[in-house]
Amino acid sequence: MAEQLSRINEQLAIKNRRAKRVWKAIAFIVGGIIAVYVLVLILATVFTFSPNQSGTTDSSQPIESIVEKE
């Protein structure tokens, strides 16, 4: 009887370690996705549009300077 309980306990310990590793991997993946999403939002905000004096959004680079580069 004690031997069976010992085996069951060992099997449950192995199962718990495996489950803990799986949850840790899932947490890292979700955390990475959130971090990349936030980084993309920040970069998109910085490099695309900035508000002008009237409160509307305008390109951060004037059209004249774009034409001159070509």
mmCIF file of the N, C-alpha and C atoms, coordinates in Angstrom:
data_MODEL
# 
_entry.id   MODEL 
# 
loop_
_atom_site.group_PDB 
_atom_site.id 
_atom_site.type_symbol 
_atom_site.label_atom_id 
_atom_site.label_alt_id 
_atom_site.label_comp_id 
_atom_site.label_asym_id 
_atom_site.label_entity_id 
_atom_site.label_seq_id 
_atom_site.pdbx_PDB_ins_code 
_atom_site.Cartn_x 
_atom_site.Cartn_y 
_atom_site.Cartn_z 
_atom_site.occupancy 
_atom_site.B_iso_or_equiv 
_atom_site.pdbx_formal_charge 
_atom_site.auth_seq_id 
_atom_site.auth_comp_id 
_atom_site.auth_asym_id 
_atom_site.auth_atom_id 
_atom_site.pdbx_PDB_model_num 
ATOM 1   N N  . MET A 1 1  ? 0.821  -1.196 0.000   1.00 0.00 ? 1  MET A N  1 
ATOM 2   C CA . MET A 1 1  ? 0.000  0.000  0.000   1.00 0.00 ? 1  MET A CA 1 
ATOM 3   C C  . MET A 1 1  ? 0.872  1.270  0.000   1.00 0.00 ? 1  MET A C  1 
ATOM 4   N N  . ALA A 1 2  ? 1.866  1.290  0.851   1.00 0.00 ? 2  ALA A N  1 
ATOM 5   C CA . ALA A 1 2  ? 2.751  2.451  0.922   1.00 0.00 ? 2  ALA A CA 1 
ATOM 6   C C  . ALA A 1 2  ? 3.528  2.616  -0.376  1.00 0.00 ? 2  ALA A C  1 
ATOM 7   N N  . GLU A 1 3  ? 3.880  1.489  -1.005  1.00 0.00 ? 3  GLU A N  1 
ATOM 8   C CA . GLU A 1 3  ? 4.621  1.547  -2.270  1.00 0.00 ? 3  GLU A CA 1 
ATOM 9   C C  . GLU A 1 3  ? 3.762  2.164  -3.369  1.00 0.00 ? 3  GLU A C  1 
ATOM 10  N N  . GLN A 1 4  ? 2.486  1.798  -3.411  1.00 0.00 ? 4  GLN A N  1 
ATOM 11  C CA . GLN A 1 4  ? 1.577  2.373  -4.407  1.00 0.00 ? 4  GLN A CA 1 
ATOM 12  C C  . GLN A 1 4  ? 1.419  3.882  -4.199  1.00 0.00 ? 4  GLN A C  1 
ATOM 13  N N  . LEU A 1 5  ? 1.250  4.282  -2.945  1.00 0.00 ? 5  LEU A N  1 
ATOM 14  C CA . LEU A 1 5  ? 1.115  5.706  -2.649  1.00 0.00 ? 5  LEU A CA 1 
ATOM 15  C C  . LEU A 1 5  ? 2.374  6.467  -3.039  1.00 0.00 ? 5  LEU A C  1 
ATOM 16  N N  . SER A 1 6  ? 3.515  5.842  -2.841  1.00 0.00 ? 6  SER A N  1 
ATOM 17  C CA . SER A 1 6  ? 4.783  6.467  -3.206  1.00 0.00 ? 6  SER A CA 1 
ATOM 18  C C  . SER A 1 6  ? 4.868  6.664  -4.717  1.00 0.00 ? 6  SER A C  1 
ATOM 19  N N  . ARG A 1 7  ? 4.449  5.648  -5.479  1.00 0.00 ? 7  ARG A N  1 
ATOM 20  C CA . ARG A 1 7  ? 4.471  5.759  -6.942  1.00 0.00 ? 7  ARG A CA 1 
ATOM 21  C C  . ARG A 1 7  ? 3.494  6.826  -7.434  1.00 0.00 ? 7  ARG A C  1 
ATOM 22  N N  . ILE A 1 8  ? 2.298  6.832  -6.846  1.00 0.00 ? 8  ILE A N  1 
ATOM 23  C CA . ILE A 1 8  ? 1.307  7.837  -7.236  1.00 0.00 ? 8  ILE A CA 1 
ATOM 24  C C  . ILE A 1 8  ? 1.826  9.240  -6.932  1.00 0.00 ? 8  ILE A C  1 
ATOM 25  N N  . ASN A 1 9  ? 2.441  9.392  -5.762  1.00 0.00 ? 9  ASN A N  1 
ATOM 26  C CA . ASN A 1 9  ? 2.999  10.686 -5.378  1.00 0.00 ? 9  ASN A CA 1 
ATOM 27  C C  . ASN A 1 9  ? 4.080  11.127 -6.360  1.00 0.00 ? 9  ASN A C  1 
ATOM 28  N N  . GLU A 1 10 ? 4.930  10.207 -6.773  1.00 0.00 ? 10 GLU A N  1 
ATOM 29  C CA . GLU A 1 10 ? 5.992  10.523 -7.733  1.00 0.00 ? 10 GLU A CA 1 
ATOM 30  C C  . GLU A 1 10 ? 5.406  10.915 -9.083  1.00 0.00 ? 10 GLU A C  1 
ATOM 31  N N  . GLN A 1 11 ? 4.388  10.191 -9.526  1.00 0.00 ? 11 GLN A N  1 
ATOM 32  C CA . GLN A 1 11 ? 3.751  10.509 -10.799 1.00 0.00 ? 11 GLN A CA 1 
ATOM 33  C C  . GLN A 1 11 ? 3.086  11.891 -10.762 1.00 0.00 ? 11 GLN A C  1 
ATOM 34  N N  . LEU A 1 12 ? 2.438  12.198 -9.645  1.00 0.00 ? 12 LEU A N  1 
ATOM 35  C CA . LEU A 1 12 ? 1.806  13.507 -9.518  1.00 0.00 ? 12 LEU A CA 1 
ATOM 36  C C  . LEU A 1 12 ? 2.845  14.627 -9.472  1.00 0.00 ? 12 LEU A C  1 
ATOM 37  N N  . ALA A 1 13 ? 3.976  14.370 -8.844  1.00 0.00 ? 13 ALA A N  1 
ATOM 38  C CA . ALA A 1 13 ? 5.046  15.370 -8.801  1.00 0.00 ? 13 ALA A CA 1 
ATOM 39  C C  . ALA A 1 13 ? 5.580  15.645 -10.204 1.00 0.00 ? 13 ALA A C  1 
ATOM 40  N N  . ILE A 1 14 ? 5.762  14.589 -10.997 1.00 0.00 ? 14 ILE A N  1 
ATOM 41  C CA . ILE A 1 14 ? 6.222  14.753 -12.382 1.00 0.00 ? 14 ILE A CA 1 
ATOM 42  C C  . ILE A 1 14 ? 5.188  15.544 -13.188 1.00 0.00 ? 14 ILE A C  1 
ATOM 43  N N  . LYS A 1 15 ? 3.918  15.202 -13.008 1.00 0.00 ? 15 LYS A N  1 
ATOM 44  C CA . LYS A 1 15 ? 2.843  15.896 -13.720 1.00 0.00 ? 15 LYS A CA 1 
ATOM 45  C C  . LYS A 1 15 ? 2.804  17.379 -13.336 1.00 0.00 ? 15 LYS A C  1 
ATOM 46  N N  . ASN A 1 16 ? 2.979  17.673 -12.049 1.00 0.00 ? 16 ASN A N  1 
ATOM 47  C CA . ASN A 1 16 ? 2.964  19.065 -11.594 1.00 0.00 ? 16 ASN A CA 1 
ATOM 48  C C  . ASN A 1 16 ? 4.139  19.852 -12.161 1.00 0.00 ? 16 ASN A C  1 
ATOM 49  N N  . ARG A 1 17 ? 5.317  19.240 -12.225 1.00 0.00 ? 17 ARG A N  1 
ATOM 50  C CA . ARG A 1 17 ? 6.482  19.927 -12.809 1.00 0.00 ? 17 ARG A CA 1 
ATOM 51  C C  . ARG A 1 17 ? 6.249  20.229 -14.281 1.00 0.00 ? 17 ARG A C  1 
ATOM 52  N N  . ARG A 1 18 ? 5.686  19.271 -14.988 1.00 0.00 ? 18 ARG A N  1 
ATOM 53  C CA . ARG A 1 18 ? 5.401  19.459 -16.407 1.00 0.00 ? 18 ARG A CA 1 
ATOM 54  C C  . ARG A 1 18 ? 4.385  20.583 -16.604 1.00 0.00 ? 18 ARG A C  1 
ATOM 55  N N  . ALA A 1 19 ? 3.329  20.581 -15.805 1.00 0.00 ? 19 ALA A N  1 
ATOM 56  C CA . ALA A 1 19 ? 2.303  21.621 -15.920 1.00 0.00 ? 19 ALA A CA 1 
ATOM 57  C C  . ALA A 1 19 ? 2.892  22.996 -15.603 1.00 0.00 ? 19 ALA A C  1 
ATOM 58  N N  . LYS A 1 20 ? 3.768  23.054 -14.612 1.00 0.00 ? 20 LYS A N  1 
ATOM 59  C CA . LYS A 1 20 ? 4.391  24.327 -14.253 1.00 0.00 ? 20 LYS A CA 1 
ATOM 60  C C  . LYS A 1 20 ? 5.241  24.855 -15.401 1.00 0.00 ? 20 LYS A C  1 
ATOM 61  N N  . ARG A 1 21 ? 5.984  23.974 -16.068 1.00 0.00 ? 21 ARG A N  1 
ATOM 62  C CA . ARG A 1 21 ? 6.797  24.390 -17.220 1.00 0.00 ? 21 ARG A CA 1 
ATOM 63  C C  . ARG A 1 21 ? 5.924  24.893 -18.359 1.00 0.00 ? 21 ARG A C  1 
ATOM 64  N N  . VAL A 1 22 ? 4.809  24.204 -18.606 1.00 0.00 ? 22 VAL A N  1 
ATOM 65  C CA . VAL A 1 22 ? 3.903  24.609 -19.685 1.00 0.00 ? 22 VAL A CA 1 
ATOM 66  C C  . VAL A 1 22 ? 3.327  25.993 -19.397 1.00 0.00 ? 22 VAL A C  1 
ATOM 67  N N  . TRP A 1 23 ? 2.861  26.221 -18.171 1.00 0.00 ? 23 TRP A N  1 
ATOM 68  C CA . TRP A 1 23 ? 2.297  27.523 -17.828 1.00 0.00 ? 23 TRP A CA 1 
ATOM 69  C C  . TRP A 1 23 ? 3.338  28.623 -17.891 1.00 0.00 ? 23 TRP A C  1 
ATOM 70  N N  . LYS A 1 24 ? 4.562  28.305 -17.502 1.00 0.00 ? 24 LYS A N  1 
ATOM 71  C CA . LYS A 1 24 ? 5.634  29.299 -17.576 1.00 0.00 ? 24 LYS A CA 1 
ATOM 72  C C  . LYS A 1 24 ? 5.912  29.664 -19.036 1.00 0.00 ? 24 LYS A C  1 
ATOM 73  N N  . ALA A 1 25 ? 5.932  28.668 -19.919 1.00 0.00 ? 25 ALA A N  1 
ATOM 74  C CA . ALA A 1 25 ? 6.157  28.926 -21.342 1.00 0.00 ? 25 ALA A CA 1 
ATOM 75  C C  . ALA A 1 25 ? 5.026  29.774 -21.921 1.00 0.00 ? 25 ALA A C  1 
ATOM 76  N N  . ILE A 1 26 ? 3.794  29.458 -21.548 1.00 0.00 ? 26 ILE A N  1 
ATOM 77  C CA . ILE A 1 26 ? 2.647  30.235 -22.027 1.00 0.00 ? 26 ILE A CA 1 
ATOM 78  C C  . ILE A 1 26 ? 2.744  31.678 -21.543 1.00 0.00 ? 26 ILE A C  1 
ATOM 79  N N  . ALA A 1 27 ? 3.141  31.863 -20.285 1.00 0.00 ? 27 ALA A N  1 
ATOM 80  C CA . ALA A 1 27 ? 3.278  33.218 -19.735 1.00 0.00 ? 27 ALA A CA 1 
ATOM 81  C C  . ALA A 1 27 ? 4.351  34.005 -20.485 1.00 0.00 ? 27 ALA A C  1 
ATOM 82  N N  . PHE A 1 28 ? 5.483  33.372 -20.803 1.00 0.00 ? 28 PHE A N  1 
ATOM 83  C CA . PHE A 1 28 ? 6.535  34.058 -21.555 1.00 0.00 ? 28 PHE A CA 1 
ATOM 84  C C  . PHE A 1 28 ? 6.054  34.435 -22.954 1.00 0.00 ? 28 PHE A C  1 
ATOM 85  N N  . ILE A 1 29 ? 5.322  33.545 -23.604 1.00 0.00 ? 29 ILE A N  1 
ATOM 86  C CA . ILE A 1 29 ? 4.824  33.828 -24.952 1.00 0.00 ? 29 ILE A CA 1 
ATOM 87  C C  . ILE A 1 29 ? 3.839  34.996 -24.926 1.00 0.00 ? 29 ILE A C  1 
ATOM 88  N N  . VAL A 1 30 ? 2.889  34.957 -24.002 1.00 0.00 ? 30 VAL A N  1 
ATOM 89  C CA . VAL A 1 30 ? 1.902  36.038 -23.903 1.00 0.00 ? 30 VAL A CA 1 
ATOM 90  C C  . VAL A 1 30 ? 2.590  37.356 -23.542 1.00 0.00 ? 30 VAL A C  1 
ATOM 91  N N  . GLY A 1 31 ? 3.532  37.306 -22.613 1.00 0.00 ? 31 GLY A N  1 
ATOM 92  C CA . GLY A 1 31 ? 4.277  38.510 -22.244 1.00 0.00 ? 31 GLY A CA 1 
ATOM 93  C C  . GLY A 1 31 ? 5.056  39.074 -23.417 1.00 0.00 ? 31 GLY A C  1 
ATOM 94  N N  . GLY A 1 32 ? 5.655  38.196 -24.209 1.00 0.00 ? 32 GLY A N  1 
ATOM 95  C CA . GLY A 1 32 ? 6.390  38.644 -25.389 1.00 0.00 ? 32 GLY A CA 1 
ATOM 96  C C  . GLY A 1 32 ? 5.484  39.287 -26.419 1.00 0.00 ? 32 GLY A C  1 
ATOM 97  N N  . ILE A 1 33 ? 4.324  38.703 -26.627 1.00 0.00 ? 33 ILE A N  1 
ATOM 98  C CA . ILE A 1 33 ? 3.370  39.267 -27.586 1.00 0.00 ? 33 ILE A CA 1 
ATOM 99  C C  . ILE A 1 33 ? 2.915  40.650 -27.129 1.00 0.00 ? 33 ILE A C  1 
ATOM 100 N N  . ILE A 1 34 ? 2.632  40.789 -25.840 1.00 0.00 ? 34 ILE A N  1 
ATOM 101 C CA . ILE A 1 34 ? 2.208  42.089 -25.311 1.00 0.00 ? 34 ILE A CA 1 
ATOM 102 C C  . ILE A 1 34 ? 3.331  43.112 -25.450 1.00 0.00 ? 34 ILE A C  1 
ATOM 103 N N  . ALA A 1 35 ? 4.558  42.713 -25.150 1.00 0.00 ? 35 ALA A N  1 
ATOM 104 C CA . ALA A 1 35 ? 5.694  43.635 -25.257 1.00 0.00 ? 35 ALA A CA 1 
ATOM 105 C C  . ALA A 1 35 ? 5.894  44.097 -26.699 1.00 0.00 ? 35 ALA A C  1 
ATOM 106 N N  . VAL A 1 36 ? 5.802  43.182 -27.654 1.00 0.00 ? 36 VAL A N  1 
ATOM 107 C CA . VAL A 1 36 ? 5.959  43.543 -29.065 1.00 0.00 ? 36 VAL A CA 1 
ATOM 108 C C  . VAL A 1 36 ? 4.820  44.468 -29.501 1.00 0.00 ? 36 VAL A C  1 
ATOM 109 N N  . TYR A 1 37 ? 3.616  44.185 -29.054 1.00 0.00 ? 37 TYR A N  1 
ATOM 110 C CA . TYR A 1 37 ? 2.462  45.022 -29.400 1.00 0.00 ? 37 TYR A CA 1 
ATOM 111 C C  . TYR A 1 37 ? 2.649  46.447 -28.889 1.00 0.00 ? 37 TYR A C  1 
ATOM 112 N N  . VAL A 1 38 ? 3.068  46.585 -27.643 1.00 0.00 ? 38 VAL A N  1 
ATOM 113 C CA . VAL A 1 38 ? 3.293  47.915 -27.069 1.00 0.00 ? 38 VAL A CA 1 
ATOM 114 C C  . VAL A 1 38 ? 4.411  48.634 -27.822 1.00 0.00 ? 38 VAL A C  1 
ATOM 115 N N  . LEU A 1 39 ? 5.480  47.922 -28.146 1.00 0.00 ? 39 LEU A N  1 
ATOM 116 C CA . LEU A 1 39 ? 6.585  48.527 -28.885 1.00 0.00 ? 39 LEU A CA 1 
ATOM 117 C C  . LEU A 1 39 ? 6.131  49.017 -30.259 1.00 0.00 ? 39 LEU A C  1 
ATOM 118 N N  . VAL A 1 40 ? 5.337  48.222 -30.951 1.00 0.00 ? 40 VAL A N  1 
ATOM 119 C CA . VAL A 1 40 ? 4.825  48.624 -32.268 1.00 0.00 ? 40 VAL A CA 1 
ATOM 120 C C  . VAL A 1 40 ? 3.929  49.852 -32.137 1.00 0.00 ? 40 VAL A C  1 
ATOM 121 N N  . LEU A 1 41 ? 3.085  49.887 -31.116 1.00 0.00 ? 41 LEU A N  1 
ATOM 122 C CA . LEU A 1 41 ? 2.230  51.058 -30.914 1.00 0.00 ? 41 LEU A CA 1 
ATOM 123 C C  . LEU A 1 41 ? 3.057  52.312 -30.669 1.00 0.00 ? 41 LEU A C  1 
ATOM 124 N N  . ILE A 1 42 ? 4.079  52.197 -29.841 1.00 0.00 ? 42 ILE A N  1 
ATOM 125 C CA . ILE A 1 42 ? 4.931  53.352 -29.554 1.00 0.00 ? 42 ILE A CA 1 
ATOM 126 C C  . ILE A 1 42 ? 5.652  53.815 -30.814 1.00 0.00 ? 42 ILE A C  1 
ATOM 127 N N  . LEU A 1 43 ? 6.236  52.883 -31.545 1.00 0.00 ? 43 LEU A N  1 
ATOM 128 C CA . LEU A 1 43 ? 6.958  53.253 -32.765 1.00 0.00 ? 43 LEU A CA 1 
ATOM 129 C C  . LEU A 1 43 ? 6.022  53.846 -33.814 1.00 0.00 ? 43 LEU A C  1 
ATOM 130 N N  . ALA A 1 44 ? 4.835  53.291 -33.951 1.00 0.00 ? 44 ALA A N  1 
ATOM 131 C CA . ALA A 1 44 ? 3.878  53.824 -34.920 1.00 0.00 ? 44 ALA A CA 1 
ATOM 132 C C  . ALA A 1 44 ? 3.457  55.235 -34.538 1.00 0.00 ? 44 ALA A C  1 
ATOM 133 N N  . THR A 1 45 ? 3.275  55.471 -33.254 1.00 0.00 ? 45 THR A N  1 
ATOM 134 C CA . THR A 1 45 ? 2.889  56.806 -32.798 1.00 0.00 ? 45 THR A CA 1 
ATOM 135 C C  . THR A 1 45 ? 4.003  57.810 -33.043 1.00 0.00 ? 45 THR A C  1 
ATOM 136 N N  . VAL A 1 46 ? 5.217  57.425 -32.766 1.00 0.00 ? 46 VAL A N  1 
ATOM 137 C CA . VAL A 1 46 ? 6.348  58.341 -32.906 1.00 0.00 ? 46 VAL A CA 1 
ATOM 138 C C  . VAL A 1 46 ? 6.634  58.655 -34.370 1.00 0.00 ? 46 VAL A C  1 
ATOM 139 N N  . PHE A 1 47 ? 6.591  57.666 -35.236 1.00 0.00 ? 47 PHE A N  1 
ATOM 140 C CA . PHE A 1 47 ? 7.057  57.852 -36.612 1.00 0.00 ? 47 PHE A CA 1 
ATOM 141 C C  . PHE A 1 47 ? 5.983  58.192 -37.638 1.00 0.00 ? 47 PHE A C  1 
ATOM 142 N N  . THR A 1 48 ? 4.711  58.183 -37.296 1.00 0.00 ? 48 THR A N  1 
ATOM 143 C CA . THR A 1 48 ? 3.708  58.431 -38.336 1.00 0.00 ? 48 THR A CA 1 
ATOM 144 C C  . THR A 1 48 ? 3.094  59.815 -38.259 1.00 0.00 ? 48 THR A C  1 
ATOM 145 N N  . PHE A 1 49 ? 2.333  60.116 -37.238 1.00 0.00 ? 49 PHE A N  1 
ATOM 146 C CA . PHE A 1 49 ? 1.589  61.369 -37.208 1.00 0.00 ? 49 PHE A CA 1 
ATOM 147 C C  . PHE A 1 49 ? 1.869  62.142 -35.932 1.00 0.00 ? 49 PHE A C  1 
ATOM 148 N N  . SER A 1 50 ? 1.811  63.472 -36.073 1.00 0.00 ? 50 SER A N  1 
ATOM 149 C CA . SER A 1 50 ? 1.897  64.350 -34.910 1.00 0.00 ? 50 SER A CA 1 
ATOM 150 C C  . SER A 1 50 ? 0.828  65.417 -35.057 1.00 0.00 ? 50 SER A C  1 
ATOM 151 N N  . PRO A 1 51 ? 0.208  65.841 -33.972 1.00 0.00 ? 51 PRO A N  1 
ATOM 152 C CA . PRO A 1 51 ? -0.861 66.846 -34.089 1.00 0.00 ? 51 PRO A CA 1 
ATOM 153 C C  . PRO A 1 51 ? -0.296 68.213 -34.462 1.00 0.00 ? 51 PRO A C  1 
ATOM 154 N N  . ASN A 1 52 ? -1.026 68.933 -35.313 1.00 0.00 ? 52 ASN A N  1 
ATOM 155 C CA . ASN A 1 52 ? -0.603 70.296 -35.645 1.00 0.00 ? 52 ASN A CA 1 
ATOM 156 C C  . ASN A 1 52 ? -1.359 71.272 -34.750 1.00 0.00 ? 52 ASN A C  1 
ATOM 157 N N  . GLN A 1 53 ? -1.257 72.555 -35.016 1.00 0.00 ? 53 GLN A N  1 
ATOM 158 C CA . GLN A 1 53 ? -1.819 73.572 -34.127 1.00 0.00 ? 53 GLN A CA 1 
ATOM 159 C C  . GLN A 1 53 ? -3.345 73.510 -34.036 1.00 0.00 ? 53 GLN A C  1 
ATOM 160 N N  . SER A 1 54 ? -4.037 73.116 -35.098 1.00 0.00 ? 54 SER A N  1 
ATOM 161 C CA . SER A 1 54 ? -5.499 73.115 -35.083 1.00 0.00 ? 54 SER A CA 1 
ATOM 162 C C  . SER A 1 54 ? -6.086 71.873 -34.425 1.00 0.00 ? 54 SER A C  1 
ATOM 163 N N  . GLY A 1 55 ? -5.266 70.941 -33.992 1.00 0.00 ? 55 GLY A N  1 
ATOM 164 C CA . GLY A 1 55 ? -5.764 69.758 -33.305 1.00 0.00 ? 55 GLY A CA 1 
ATOM 165 C C  . GLY A 1 55 ? -5.968 68.557 -34.204 1.00 0.00 ? 55 GLY A C  1 
ATOM 166 N N  . THR A 1 56 ? -5.837 68.736 -35.509 1.00 0.00 ? 56 THR A N  1 
ATOM 167 C CA . THR A 1 56 ? -5.960 67.599 -36.416 1.00 0.00 ? 56 THR A CA 1 
ATOM 168 C C  . THR A 1 56 ? -4.594 66.962 -36.607 1.00 0.00 ? 56 THR A C  1 
ATOM 169 N N  . THR A 1 57 ? -4.588 65.764 -37.137 1.00 0.00 ? 57 THR A N  1 
ATOM 170 C CA . THR A 1 57 ? -3.306 65.097 -37.353 1.00 0.00 ? 57 THR A CA 1 
ATOM 171 C C  . THR A 1 57 ? -2.752 65.465 -38.712 1.00 0.00 ? 57 THR A C  1 
ATOM 172 N N  . ASP A 1 58 ? -1.454 65.535 -38.776 1.00 0.00 ? 58 ASP A N  1 
ATOM 173 C CA . ASP A 1 58 ? -0.779 65.926 -40.002 1.00 0.00 ? 58 ASP A CA 1 
ATOM 174 C C  . ASP A 1 58 ? 0.471  65.065 -40.120 1.00 0.00 ? 58 ASP A C  1 
ATOM 175 N N  . SER A 1 59 ? 0.944  64.894 -41.329 1.00 0.00 ? 59 SER A N  1 
ATOM 176 C CA . SER A 1 59 ? 2.173  64.138 -41.523 1.00 0.00 ? 59 SER A CA 1 
ATOM 177 C C  . SER A 1 59 ? 3.319  64.846 -40.822 1.00 0.00 ? 59 SER A C  1 
ATOM 178 N N  . SER A 1 60 ? 4.212  64.081 -40.217 1.00 0.00 ? 60 SER A N  1 
ATOM 179 C CA . SER A 1 60 ? 5.310  64.691 -39.471 1.00 0.00 ? 60 SER A CA 1 
ATOM 180 C C  . SER A 1 60 ? 6.389  65.248 -40.386 1.00 0.00 ? 60 SER A C  1 
ATOM 181 N N  . GLN A 1 61 ? 6.291  64.973 -41.690 1.00 0.00 ? 61 GLN A N  1 
ATOM 182 C CA . GLN A 1 61 ? 7.286  65.474 -42.640 1.00 0.00 ? 61 GLN A CA 1 
ATOM 183 C C  . GLN A 1 61 ? 6.557  66.250 -43.730 1.00 0.00 ? 61 GLN A C  1 
ATOM 184 N N  . PRO A 1 62 ? 6.937  67.496 -43.973 1.00 0.00 ? 62 PRO A N  1 
ATOM 185 C CA . PRO A 1 62 ? 6.258  68.290 -45.004 1.00 0.00 ? 62 PRO A CA 1 
ATOM 186 C C  . PRO A 1 62 ? 6.422  67.667 -46.391 1.00 0.00 ? 62 PRO A C  1 
ATOM 187 N N  . ILE A 1 63 ? 5.445  67.920 -47.250 1.00 0.00 ? 63 ILE A N  1 
ATOM 188 C CA . ILE A 1 63 ? 5.475  67.353 -48.600 1.00 0.00 ? 63 ILE A CA 1 
ATOM 189 C C  . ILE A 1 63 ? 6.653  67.899 -49.392 1.00 0.00 ? 63 ILE A C  1 
ATOM 190 N N  . GLU A 1 64 ? 6.990  69.165 -49.195 1.00 0.00 ? 64 GLU A N  1 
ATOM 191 C CA . GLU A 1 64 ? 8.097  69.766 -49.934 1.00 0.00 ? 64 GLU A CA 1 
ATOM 192 C C  . GLU A 1 64 ? 9.406  69.019 -49.684 1.00 0.00 ? 64 GLU A C  1 
ATOM 193 N N  . SER A 1 65 ? 9.655  68.633 -48.455 1.00 0.00 ? 65 SER A N  1 
ATOM 194 C CA . SER A 1 65 ? 10.910 67.932 -48.170 1.00 0.00 ? 65 SER A CA 1 
ATOM 195 C C  . SER A 1 65 ? 10.911 66.529 -48.764 1.00 0.00 ? 65 SER A C  1 
ATOM 196 N N  . ILE A 1 66 ? 9.747  65.914 -48.885 1.00 0.00 ? 66 ILE A N  1 
ATOM 197 C CA . ILE A 1 66 ? 9.670  64.592 -49.510 1.00 0.00 ? 66 ILE A CA 1 
ATOM 198 C C  . ILE A 1 66 ? 9.979  64.716 -50.999 1.00 0.00 ? 66 ILE A C  1 
ATOM 199 N N  . VAL A 1 67 ? 9.429  65.749 -51.654 1.00 0.00 ? 67 VAL A N  1 
ATOM 200 C CA . VAL A 1 67 ? 9.650  65.952 -53.081 1.00 0.00 ? 67 VAL A CA 1 
ATOM 201 C C  . VAL A 1 67 ? 11.115 66.263 -53.345 1.00 0.00 ? 67 VAL A C  1 
ATOM 202 N N  . GLU A 1 68 ? 11.754 67.048 -52.499 1.00 0.00 ? 68 GLU A N  1 
ATOM 203 C CA . GLU A 1 68 ? 13.154 67.410 -52.693 1.00 0.00 ? 68 GLU A CA 1 
ATOM 204 C C  . GLU A 1 68 ? 14.078 66.203 -52.589 1.00 0.00 ? 68 GLU A C  1 
ATOM 205 N N  . LYS A 1 69 ? 13.725 65.224 -51.787 1.00 0.00 ? 69 LYS A N  1 
ATOM 206 C CA . LYS A 1 69 ? 14.579 64.045 -51.621 1.00 0.00 ? 69 LYS A CA 1 
ATOM 207 C C  . LYS A 1 69 ? 14.611 63.183 -52.874 1.00 0.00 ? 69 LYS A C  1 
ATOM 208 N N  . GLU A 1 70 ? 13.561 63.236 -53.665 1.00 0.00 ? 70 GLU A N  1 
ATOM 209 C CA . GLU A 1 70 ? 13.492 62.399 -54.868 1.00 0.00 ? 70 GLU A CA 1 
ATOM 210 C C  . GLU A 1 70 ? 14.312 62.963 -55.950 1.00 0.00 ? 70 GLU A C  1 
# 
